Amino acid sequence: MSTKIPTKAVYLDYSATTPVDPRVAERMSGCLLTDGAFGNPASRSHVYGWEAEELVEEARTHVAALFNADPREIIWTSGATESDNLAIKGVVEASGGERVVTSSYEHKAVLDTCAHLESLGLDVTYIEPDAGGIIQPEAVADAIDPDTAIVSVMHANNEIGVVNDIRAIGAVCRERGVPFHTDAAQSVGKIDIDVRRDNIDLMSVSGHKIYGPKGIGVLFVRRQPFLSVAPQIHGGGHERGMRSGTLATHQIVGLGEACVICRGELDRDNGENRRIRSLRDRLWSHLRQVPKTLLNGDEEQRLPGNLNVSFGDVDGDTLLTALDDLAVSTGSACTSATVEPSYVLKALGVPDDLAHASIRFTVGRYTTTDEVDYAARRVATTVEKLRAARV
């Protein structure tokens, strides 16, 4: 194993966010200054608006092509959190339904939205994952009843990286005539998604998870058959009336370019996902040699770059503090302020002591073999020291 010491902390938190790809940044920079396409895309009376609108529609086409959607089904949002809110609240409000079916380990953007609907008197059914962290389609089928307005089950879990069979879940929903929404913030651009094949009615996407900018996302809303979604932000009737607000041309162009790059990689037989998966497997081959180490979630049915590992007889926060030259996390970046054990790991039945001692490692486009080897060495030696200090 390499002992190369990094000049800066090794970044292994790609599930939290990704750096903007230089190719993306270059496209974005052309939409900011006076000599670029800085106009308001809604300004239909002059060339500056026309130019910006053309770039927005081009980006819409690029995003749609990544997962086989119609460009008219792409609704711009500020990110997956807004998309989740719009999908769930919007369908419930438009349909008048009385129940939402979701899973107990969704991202907080879904769980908190559901909690809000519960406070308004709606019923929410929470499906538990199996021991490997998978939401079984049969459990979804059992949870749907005539009052169900929408089913929302994430494609890939943000903490443990397991991948659900959304095609089968979508088929169950389609058979019962219930709209199916999936939060695909962690999976779009990393694994193959086809909204037609996979029976998806609504899907949330976030730009900063795929080397695009923060503050931009997408809600895919199928057009045929028509699906009514009540807007949650009013003022101008933009985006097919679903989401008002001036469009951020530079961010939209950035997301479009990020999708072009991801699509090119997914179409390659030897694309970056194969390299990322090999780095993940290399890291796990080192970490699993540390005694009392547990991989959380199914080992095979997971994202290419995700490892969530618990280390027995070690406090997770102490371990994280000691690993000050590694950028890793104890779970979701959106809930990192809590001192409670991860609700995702609790849903899997992981004991509190191991849940507290879990670290999420995620590798990505710019991770190197030297960084993986260095990180593995640092974790192994640090765990050994912390355990010795407890004796």
LORO-490796 format. One record per residue (C-alpha): x, y, z; residue number from 1. Coordinates in Angstrom, 3 decimals, always signed. Each point is the difference from the previous one (the first is absolute). Layout:
+----------+----------+----------+-----+
!        x !        y !        z ! num !
+----------+----------+----------+-----+
!        X !        Y !        Z ! NUM !
...
+----------+----------+----------+-----+
//
This chain:
+----------+----------+----------+-----+
!        x !        y !        z ! num !
+----------+----------+----------+-----+
!   +0.000 !   +0.000 !   +0.000 !   1 !
!   +1.170 !   +3.507 !   -0.815 !   2 !
!   +1.131 !   +2.195 !   +2.884 !   3 !
!   -0.186 !   +3.226 !   -1.996 !   4 !
!   -1.173 !   +2.845 !   +2.245 !   5 !
!   -2.471 !   +2.424 !   -1.597 !   6 !
!   +0.677 !   +3.751 !   +0.001 !   7 !
!   -3.691 !   +0.517 !   +0.763 !   8 !
!   -2.611 !   -2.224 !   +1.623 !   9 !
!   -0.926 !   -2.953 !   -2.222 !  10 !
!   -3.529 !   +0.616 !   -1.238 !  11 !
!   -2.161 !   -3.110 !   +0.439 !  12 !
!   -3.412 !   +1.635 !   +0.423 !  13 !
!   -1.334 !   +0.015 !   -3.561 !  14 !
!   -3.502 !   -0.943 !   +1.190 !  15 !
!   -0.162 !   +3.314 !   +1.880 !  16 !
!   +1.038 !   +2.043 !   -3.018 !  17 !
!   +2.316 !   -0.100 !   -2.986 !  18 !
!   +2.386 !   +2.648 !   -1.325 !  19 !
!   -1.170 !   +1.708 !   -3.156 !  20 !
!   +1.585 !   -1.569 !   -3.051 !  21 !
!   +2.267 !   +2.542 !   -1.800 !  22 !
!   -1.937 !   -0.597 !   -3.221 !  23 !
!   -3.195 !   +0.918 !   +1.844 !  24 !
!   +1.541 !   +3.116 !   +1.543 !  25 !
!   +1.176 !   +1.154 !   -3.423 !  26 !
!   -3.505 !   -0.246 !   -1.456 !  27 !
!   -1.472 !   +1.802 !   +3.006 !  28 !
!   +2.466 !   +2.867 !   -0.247 !  29 !
!   -1.413 !   +0.925 !   -3.387 !  30 !
!   -3.323 !   +0.940 !   +1.604 !  31 !
!   +1.141 !   +2.522 !   +2.593 !  32 !
!   +1.637 !   +3.090 !   -1.494 !  33 !
!   -1.112 !   +2.696 !   -2.442 !  34 !
!   +1.537 !   -1.789 !   -2.982 !  35 !
!   -1.807 !   -3.237 !   +0.859 !  36 !
!   -3.555 !   -1.351 !   +0.179 !  37 !
!   -0.904 !   +1.804 !   +3.232 !  38 !
!   -3.562 !   +0.926 !   -1.001 !  39 !
!   -3.237 !   -1.109 !   +1.630 !  40 !
!   -1.337 !   -3.039 !   -1.908 !  41 !
!   -3.529 !   +1.340 !   +0.520 !  42 !
!   +0.824 !   +3.254 !   -1.813 !  43 !
!   -1.648 !   -0.674 !   -3.356 !  44 !
!   +0.411 !   +3.486 !   -1.501 !  45 !
!   +3.748 !   +0.147 !   -0.697 !  46 !
!   +3.032 !   -2.002 !   -1.019 !  47 !
!   +1.433 !   -0.367 !   +3.515 !  48 !
!   -3.080 !   -1.863 !   +1.162 !  49 !
!   -0.184 !   -2.084 !   -3.180 !  50 !
!   +3.607 !   -1.042 !   +0.364 !  51 !
!   -0.450 !   -1.026 !   +3.642 !  52 !
!   -3.218 !   -1.861 !   -0.774 !  53 !
!   +1.715 !   -1.947 !   -2.771 !  54 !
!   +2.708 !   -1.155 !   +2.412 !  55 !
!   -2.596 !   -0.964 !   +2.626 !  56 !
!   -1.920 !   -2.120 !   -2.508 !  57 !
!   +3.206 !   -1.589 !   -1.257 !  58 !
!   +0.875 !   -0.966 !   +3.582 !  59 !
!   -3.513 !   -1.363 !   +0.505 !  60 !
!   +0.605 !   -2.291 !   -2.959 !  61 !
!   +3.351 !   -1.138 !   +1.419 !  62 !
!   -1.510 !   -0.839 !   +3.381 !  63 !
!   -2.930 !   -1.872 !   -1.547 !  64 !
!   +2.322 !   -2.078 !   -2.186 !  65 !
!   +1.843 !   -1.348 !   +3.055 !  66 !
!   -3.028 !   -2.022 !   +1.126 !  67 !
!   -2.158 !   -0.214 !   -3.162 !  68 !
!   -2.495 !   +2.728 !   +0.849 !  69 !
!   -1.769 !   +2.505 !   -2.219 !  70 !
!   +1.572 !   +3.458 !   +0.478 !  71 !
!   -3.486 !   +1.332 !   +0.751 !  72 !
!   -0.022 !   -2.258 !   +3.070 !  73 !
!   +2.966 !   +1.787 !   +1.599 !  74 !
!   -0.931 !   +2.567 !   +2.660 !  75 !
!   +2.857 !   +2.145 !   +1.334 !  76 !
!   +0.254 !   +0.288 !   +3.792 !  77 !
!   +2.617 !   +1.100 !   +2.526 !  78 !
!   +1.006 !   -3.596 !   +0.720 !  79 !
!   -1.294 !   -3.415 !   +1.039 !  80 !
!   -1.405 !   +1.309 !   +3.295 !  81 !
!   -2.340 !   +2.360 !   -1.814 !  82 !
!   -0.764 !   -2.693 !   -2.571 !  83 !
!   -1.002 !   -2.448 !   +2.750 !  84 !
!   -2.264 !   +2.603 !   +1.588 !  85 !
!   -1.591 !   +0.930 !   -3.309 !  86 !
!   -0.580 !   -3.621 !   -1.004 !  87 !
!   -1.582 !   -1.202 !   +3.220 !  88 !
!   -1.901 !   +3.106 !   +1.107 !  89 !
!   -0.923 !   +0.841 !   -3.577 !  90 !
!   -1.535 !   -3.383 !   -0.803 !  91 !
!   -1.776 !   -0.282 !   +3.352 !  92 !
!   -1.498 !   +3.480 !   -0.355 !  93 !
!   -1.027 !   -0.506 !   -3.615 !  94 !
!   -1.492 !   -3.458 !   +0.539 !  95 !
!   -1.689 !   +0.501 !   +3.337 !  96 !
!   +1.444 !   -3.327 !   +1.149 !  97 !
!   +0.220 !   -0.840 !   +3.672 !  98 !
!   +3.038 !   -2.263 !   +0.269 !  99 !
!   +3.676 !   -0.006 !   -0.960 ! 100 !
!   +2.087 !   -3.169 !   -0.127 ! 101 !
!   +3.736 !   +0.393 !   +0.498 ! 102 !
!   +2.923 !   -1.711 !   +1.740 ! 103 !
!   +1.414 !   +0.562 !   +3.469 ! 104 !
!   +3.498 !   +0.795 !   -1.291 ! 105 !
!   -0.760 !   +2.650 !   -2.609 ! 106 !
!   +1.966 !   +3.232 !   -0.151 ! 107 !
!   -1.260 !   +2.587 !   +2.473 ! 108 !
!   -1.375 !   +2.005 !   -2.923 ! 109 !
!   -2.588 !   -2.759 !   -0.406 ! 110 !
!   -0.441 !   -0.932 !   +3.666 ! 111 !
!   -0.477 !   +3.580 !   +1.176 ! 112 !
!   -2.428 !   +0.648 !   -2.847 ! 113 !
!   -1.995 !   -3.033 !   +1.062 ! 114 !
!   +0.108 !   +1.119 !   +3.641 ! 115 !
!   -1.420 !   +3.356 !   -1.084 ! 116 !
!   -2.844 !   -1.735 !   -1.831 ! 117 !
!   -0.677 !   -2.116 !   +3.089 ! 118 !
!   -0.326 !   +3.203 !   +2.038 ! 119 !
!   -2.742 !   +1.021 !   -2.435 ! 120 !
!   -1.886 !   -3.232 !   +0.646 ! 121 !
!   +1.209 !   -2.249 !   -2.815 ! 122 !
!   +1.072 !   -3.578 !   +0.586 ! 123 !
!   +3.531 !   -1.142 !   -0.854 ! 124 !
!   +1.068 !   -3.638 !   -0.187 ! 125 !
!   +3.727 !   -0.611 !   +0.564 ! 126 !
!   +1.427 !   -3.181 !   -1.510 ! 127 !
!   +3.006 !   -1.554 !   +1.750 ! 128 !
!   +3.007 !   -1.224 !   -2.028 ! 129 !
!   +1.154 !   -3.592 !   +0.267 ! 130 !
!   +3.229 !   -0.966 !   +1.776 ! 131 !
!   +2.030 !   +0.972 !   -3.066 ! 132 !
!   -1.612 !   +3.422 !   -0.179 ! 133 !
!   -2.244 !   -0.784 !   -2.981 ! 134 !
!   -3.637 !   +1.073 !   -0.323 ! 135 !
!   -1.791 !   -3.033 !   -1.390 ! 136 !
!   -2.663 !   +0.578 !   -2.704 ! 137 !
!   -2.335 !   -2.397 !   +1.804 ! 138 !
!   +0.071 !   +2.245 !   +3.072 ! 139 !
!   -0.975 !   +2.959 !   -2.180 ! 140 !
!   -2.872 !   -1.979 !   -1.501 ! 141 !
!   -1.270 !   -0.921 !   +3.465 ! 142 !
!   +0.092 !   +3.640 !   +1.125 ! 143 !
!   -2.064 !   +1.475 !   -2.851 ! 144 !
!   -3.702 !   +0.463 !   +0.617 ! 145 !
!   -2.819 !   +1.874 !   -1.825 ! 146 !
!   +0.826 !   +3.246 !   +1.864 ! 147 !
!   +3.665 !   +0.041 !   -1.071 ! 148 !
!   +0.849 !   +3.187 !   -1.908 ! 149 !
!   +3.669 !   -0.698 !   -0.693 ! 150 !
!   +2.803 !   -2.470 !   +0.723 ! 151 !
!   +3.463 !   +1.482 !   +0.600 ! 152 !
!   +2.938 !   -2.403 !   +0.280 ! 153 !
!   +3.581 !   +1.111 !   -0.617 ! 154 !
!   +2.099 !   -1.644 !   -2.694 ! 155 !
!   +3.287 !   -0.092 !   +1.930 ! 156 !
!   +0.410 !   +0.763 !   +3.687 ! 157 !
!   +2.250 !   +2.968 !   +0.714 ! 158 !
!   +1.605 !   -1.523 !   +3.105 ! 159 !
!   +0.506 !   -3.682 !   -0.734 ! 160 !
!   -0.077 !   +0.117 !   -3.806 ! 161 !
!   -2.351 !   -2.953 !   -0.525 ! 162 !
!   -2.011 !   +0.064 !   -3.236 ! 163 !
!   -3.700 !   -0.844 !   -0.049 ! 164 !
!   -1.708 !   -1.742 !   -2.913 ! 165 !
!   -1.995 !   +3.016 !   -1.112 ! 166 !
!   -1.099 !   -1.719 !   -3.200 ! 167 !
!   -1.841 !   -2.641 !   +2.029 ! 168 !
!   -1.316 !   +2.539 !   +2.497 ! 169 !
!   -1.158 !   +2.208 !   -2.855 ! 170 !
!   -1.761 !   -2.949 !   -1.615 ! 171 !
!   -1.891 !   -0.680 !   +3.232 ! 172 !
!   -1.132 !   +3.616 !   +0.133 ! 173 !
!   -0.932 !   +0.051 !   -3.686 ! 174 !
!   -2.157 !   -3.119 !   +0.441 ! 175 !
!   -1.884 !   +1.686 !   +2.837 ! 176 !
!   -0.312 !   +3.377 !   -1.704 ! 177 !
!   +2.040 !   +1.868 !   +2.623 ! 178 !
!   +2.668 !   +2.574 !   -1.032 ! 179 !
!   +3.540 !   -1.100 !   +0.826 ! 180 !
!   +2.639 !   +2.546 !   +1.039 ! 181 !
!   +3.634 !   -0.837 !   +0.581 ! 182 !
!   +2.763 !   +2.152 !   +1.445 ! 183 !
!   +2.859 !   -0.784 !   -2.378 ! 184 !
!   +2.419 !   +2.677 !   +1.188 ! 185 !
!   +2.647 !   -2.612 !   +0.815 ! 186 !
!   -0.498 !   -2.241 !   -3.031 ! 187 !
!   -0.577 !   +2.162 !   -3.078 ! 188 !
!   +3.137 !   +0.079 !   -2.116 ! 189 !
!   +1.567 !   -2.887 !   +1.939 ! 190 !
!   -2.217 !   -2.926 !   -0.954 ! 191 !
!   -2.370 !   -0.512 !   -2.925 ! 192 !
!   -3.483 !   +1.501 !   +0.373 ! 193 !
!   -2.729 !   +0.004 !   -2.647 ! 194 !
!   -3.201 !   +1.659 !   +1.212 ! 195 !
!   -2.085 !   -1.854 !   -2.616 ! 196 !
!   +1.432 !   -3.439 !   +0.650 ! 197 !
!   +0.083 !   +0.528 !   +3.760 ! 198 !
!   -3.635 !   +1.114 !   +0.358 ! 199 !
!   +0.930 !   +3.318 !   +1.623 ! 200 !
!   -2.590 !   +2.778 !   +0.166 ! 201 !
!   +2.017 !   +2.604 !   +1.922 ! 202 !
!   +3.738 !   +0.117 !   +0.741 ! 203 !
!   +2.205 !   +2.405 !   +1.950 ! 204 !
!   +3.492 !   +0.920 !   -1.207 ! 205 !
!   +2.691 !   +2.217 !   +1.537 ! 206 !
!   +2.767 !   +1.724 !   -1.976 ! 207 !
!   +2.704 !   -0.004 !   +2.651 ! 208 !
!   +0.005 !   -3.797 !   +0.308 ! 209 !
!   +1.190 !   -0.414 !   -3.608 ! 210 !
!   +2.789 !   +2.603 !   -0.238 ! 211 !
!   -2.381 !   +2.836 !   -0.784 ! 212 !
!   -0.693 !   +3.127 !   +2.060 ! 213 !
!   -1.872 !   +0.202 !   +3.278 ! 214 !
!   -3.385 !   +1.685 !   +0.050 ! 215 !
!   -1.439 !   -1.660 !   -3.102 ! 216 !
!   -2.030 !   -3.156 !   -0.439 ! 217 !
!   -2.797 !   -1.604 !   -1.944 ! 218 !
!   -3.345 !   -1.592 !   +0.573 ! 219 !
!   -0.956 !   -2.374 !   -2.799 ! 220 !
!   -3.793 !   -0.050 !   -0.394 ! 221 !
!   -1.433 !   -2.378 !   -2.571 ! 222 !
!   -2.333 !   +1.526 !   -2.610 ! 223 !
!   -1.854 !   -3.047 !   -1.315 ! 224 !
!   -2.330 !   -0.842 !   +1.545 ! 225 !
!   -0.344 !   +3.446 !   +1.543 ! 226 !
!   +1.048 !   +0.316 !   +3.635 ! 227 !
!   -1.232 !   +3.038 !   +1.906 ! 228 !
!   +2.473 !   +1.652 !   +2.397 ! 229 !
!   -1.070 !   +3.041 !   +2.019 ! 230 !
!   +2.702 !   +2.702 !   +0.143 ! 231 !
!   +1.612 !   +0.759 !   +3.355 ! 232 !
!   +1.639 !   +3.260 !   -1.131 ! 233 !
!   -2.250 !   +2.554 !   -1.682 ! 234 !
!   +0.753 !   +3.063 !   -2.084 ! 235 !
!   +0.196 !   +0.036 !   -3.765 ! 236 !
!   -1.067 !   -3.488 !   -0.972 ! 237 !
!   +3.400 !   -1.138 !   -1.265 ! 238 !
!   +0.864 !   -3.655 !   -0.672 ! 239 !
!   -3.393 !   -1.194 !   -1.250 ! 240 !
!   -1.565 !   +1.864 !   +2.917 ! 241 !
!   +1.667 !   -2.274 !   +2.549 ! 242 !
!   +2.891 !   +2.143 !   +1.215 ! 243 !
!   +0.139 !   +3.774 !   -0.297 ! 244 !
!   +3.180 !   +2.040 !   +0.175 ! 245 !
!   +2.712 !   +1.457 !   -2.228 ! 246 !
!   +2.104 !   -2.815 !   -1.403 ! 247 !
!   +3.715 !   +0.004 !   +0.860 ! 248 !
!   +1.428 !   -0.430 !   -3.487 ! 249 !
!   +3.581 !   -0.643 !   +1.114 ! 250 !
!   -1.027 !   -2.720 !   +2.453 ! 251 !
!   -2.349 !   -1.629 !   -2.486 ! 252 !
!   +2.683 !   -0.002 !   -2.696 ! 253 !
!   +2.389 !   -1.528 !   +2.529 ! 254 !
!   -2.402 !   -2.814 !   +0.848 ! 255 !
!   -0.609 !   -0.643 !   -3.676 ! 256 !
!   +3.724 !   -0.309 !   -0.686 ! 257 !
!   +0.444 !   -2.272 !   +3.030 ! 258 !
!   -2.691 !   -2.283 !   -1.417 ! 259 !
!   +1.710 !   -0.070 !   -3.406 ! 260 !
!   +3.228 !   -1.146 !   +1.678 ! 261 !
!   -1.762 !   -2.608 !   +2.145 ! 262 !
!   -1.882 !   -1.383 !   -2.989 ! 263 !
!   +3.251 !   -0.370 !   -1.917 ! 264 !
!   +1.543 !   -1.919 !   +2.877 ! 265 !
!   -3.026 !   -2.273 !   +0.432 ! 266 !
!   +0.108 !   -0.847 !   -3.724 ! 267 !
!   +3.647 !   -1.086 !   +0.207 ! 268 !
!   +0.780 !   -3.667 !   +0.631 ! 269 !
!   +2.980 !   +1.025 !   +2.095 ! 270 !
!   -1.346 !   +3.234 !   +1.469 ! 271 !
!   +0.790 !   +1.728 !   +3.246 ! 272 !
!   -2.486 !   -2.070 !   +1.996 ! 273 !
!   +2.137 !   -3.087 !   -0.539 ! 274 !
!   +3.028 !   +1.875 !   +1.326 ! 275 !
!   -1.984 !   +1.380 !   +2.953 ! 276 !
!   -1.339 !   -3.451 !   +0.823 ! 277 !
!   +3.524 !   -1.424 !   -0.059 ! 278 !
!   +1.169 !   +2.732 !   +2.386 ! 279 !
!   -2.907 !   -0.715 !   +2.337 ! 280 !
!   +0.769 !   -3.712 !   -0.055 ! 281 !
!   +3.684 !   +0.723 !   +0.617 ! 282 !
!   -0.881 !   +2.132 !   +3.019 ! 283 !
!   -2.315 !   -2.682 !   +1.375 ! 284 !
!   +2.612 !   -2.724 !   -0.535 ! 285 !
!   +2.267 !   +1.982 !   +2.338 ! 286 !
!   -2.615 !   +1.022 !   +2.560 ! 287 !
!   -1.507 !   -3.463 !   +0.370 ! 288 !
!   +3.337 !   -1.185 !   +1.354 ! 289 !
!   -0.521 !   +2.220 !   +3.045 ! 290 !
!   -1.482 !   -2.229 !   +2.755 ! 291 !
!   -3.636 !   +0.555 !   +1.023 ! 292 !
!   -0.845 !   +1.838 !   -3.213 ! 293 !
!   -3.503 !   -0.160 !   -1.483 ! 294 !
!   -1.206 !   +1.140 !   -3.429 ! 295 !
!   -3.456 !   +1.570 !   +0.307 ! 296 !
!   -2.403 !   -0.871 !   -2.789 ! 297 !
!   -0.013 !   -2.561 !   -2.766 ! 298 !
!   +3.512 !   -0.570 !   -1.365 ! 299 !
!   -1.056 !   -0.473 !   -3.629 ! 300 !
!   -3.132 !   +2.114 !   -0.488 ! 301 !
!   +1.638 !   +3.378 !   +0.640 ! 302 !
!   +1.364 !   +3.094 !   -1.704 ! 303 !
!   +3.454 !   -0.283 !   -1.596 ! 304 !
!   +1.730 !   +2.432 !   +2.378 ! 305 !
!   -1.672 !   -0.518 !   +3.400 ! 306 !
!   +1.216 !   -1.807 !   +3.113 ! 307 !
!   -1.624 !   +0.372 !   +3.408 ! 308 !
!   +2.079 !   -1.794 !   +2.606 ! 309 !
!   -0.397 !   -0.494 !   +3.748 ! 310 !
!   +3.028 !   -0.586 !   +2.224 ! 311 !
!   -0.685 !   -1.896 !   +3.205 ! 312 !
!   +1.398 !   +1.253 !   +3.332 ! 313 !
!   +0.566 !   +3.512 !   -1.384 ! 314 !
!   -1.992 !   +3.219 !   +0.450 ! 315 !
!   -0.894 !   +1.379 !   -3.413 ! 316 !
!   +0.365 !   +3.680 !   +0.869 ! 317 !
!   +3.386 !   -0.626 !   +1.612 ! 318 !
!   +1.118 !   -1.936 !   -3.046 ! 319 !
!   -1.238 !   +2.733 !   -2.330 ! 320 !
!   +1.856 !   +2.657 !   +1.995 ! 321 !
!   +3.203 !   -2.033 !   -0.060 ! 322 !
!   -0.256 !   -0.391 !   -3.787 ! 323 !
!   +0.484 !   +3.728 !   -0.530 ! 324 !
!   +1.856 !   -0.516 !   -3.278 ! 325 !
!   -2.907 !   -1.955 !   -1.516 ! 326 !
!   -3.210 !   +1.656 !   -1.164 ! 327 !
!   -2.539 !   -2.677 !   +0.932 ! 328 !
!   -3.282 !   +0.093 !   +1.912 ! 329 !
!   -2.069 !   -1.894 !   +2.531 ! 330 !
!   -2.972 !   -0.017 !   -2.361 ! 331 !
!   -2.096 !   +2.513 !   -1.917 ! 332 !
!   +1.426 !   +3.507 !   -0.196 ! 333 !
!   -3.540 !   +1.295 !   +0.473 ! 334 !
!   -0.282 !   -1.516 !   +3.493 ! 335 !
!   +3.617 !   +0.143 !   +1.163 ! 336 !
!   -0.793 !   +2.336 !   +2.915 ! 337 !
!   -1.918 !   -2.663 !   +1.894 ! 338 !
!   +1.610 !   -2.100 !   +2.732 ! 339 !
!   -2.528 !   -2.788 !   -0.372 ! 340 !
!   +1.026 !   -3.151 !   -1.848 ! 341 !
!   -0.920 !   -0.005 !   -3.677 ! 342 !
!   -3.711 !   -0.648 !   -0.539 ! 343 !
!   +0.963 !   -1.828 !   -3.197 ! 344 !
!   +2.178 !   -2.484 !   +1.881 ! 345 !
!   -2.633 !   -0.346 !   +2.713 ! 346 !
!   -2.511 !   -0.916 !   -2.722 ! 347 !
!   +2.364 !   -2.820 !   -1.002 ! 348 !
!   +0.120 !   -1.243 !   +3.590 ! 349 !
!   +3.639 !   +0.996 !   +0.551 ! 350 !
!   +0.646 !   +0.227 !   +3.788 ! 351 !
!   +0.495 !   +3.519 !   +1.366 ! 352 !
!   +3.644 !   -0.557 !   +0.895 ! 353 !
!   +0.853 !   -1.041 !   -3.559 ! 354 !
!   -2.242 !   +2.678 !   -1.519 ! 355 !
!   +1.897 !   +2.601 !   +2.018 ! 356 !
!   +3.262 !   -1.447 !   -1.331 ! 357 !
!   -0.908 !   +0.134 !   -3.690 ! 358 !
!   +1.887 !   +1.945 !   -2.642 ! 359 !
!   -1.183 !   +0.698 !   -3.548 ! 360 !
!   +2.747 !   -0.096 !   -2.620 ! 361 !
!   -0.908 !   +1.081 !   -3.525 ! 362 !
!   +2.436 !   +0.150 !   -2.896 ! 363 !
!   -0.527 !   +1.848 !   -3.253 ! 364 !
!   +1.324 !   +1.446 !   -3.233 ! 365 !
!   +3.165 !   +1.499 !   +1.453 ! 366 !
!   +0.920 !   -2.678 !   +2.560 ! 367 !
!   +3.361 !   -1.701 !   -0.560 ! 368 !
!   +1.403 !   -3.381 !   +0.977 ! 369 !
!   +2.577 !   +1.706 !   +2.217 ! 370 !
!   -2.767 !   +1.805 !   +1.877 ! 371 !
!   -1.947 !   -3.210 !   +0.560 ! 372 !
!   +3.076 !   -1.814 !   +1.293 ! 373 !
!   +0.969 !   +2.892 !   +2.244 ! 374 !
!   -3.524 !   +0.227 !   +1.429 ! 375 !
!   -0.133 !   -3.724 !   +0.716 ! 376 !
!   +3.330 !   +0.124 !   +1.810 ! 377 !
!   -1.054 !   +3.008 !   +2.080 ! 378 !
!   -3.286 !   -1.628 !   +1.017 ! 379 !
!   +1.651 !   -3.298 !   +0.958 ! 380 !
!   +2.699 !   +1.592 !   +2.156 ! 381 !
!   -2.414 !   +2.469 !   +1.603 ! 382 !
!   -2.550 !   -2.688 !   +0.903 ! 383 !
!   +2.789 !   -2.086 !   +1.512 ! 384 !
!   +1.220 !   +2.955 !   +2.126 ! 385 !
!   -3.493 !   +0.925 !   +1.197 ! 386 !
!   -0.777 !   -3.565 !   +1.003 ! 387 !
!   +3.305 !   -0.284 !   +1.869 ! 388 !
!   -0.804 !   +3.200 !   +1.880 ! 389 !
!   -3.311 !   -1.487 !   +1.217 ! 390 !
!   +1.673 !   -2.959 !   +1.657 ! 391 !
+----------+----------+----------+-----+
//
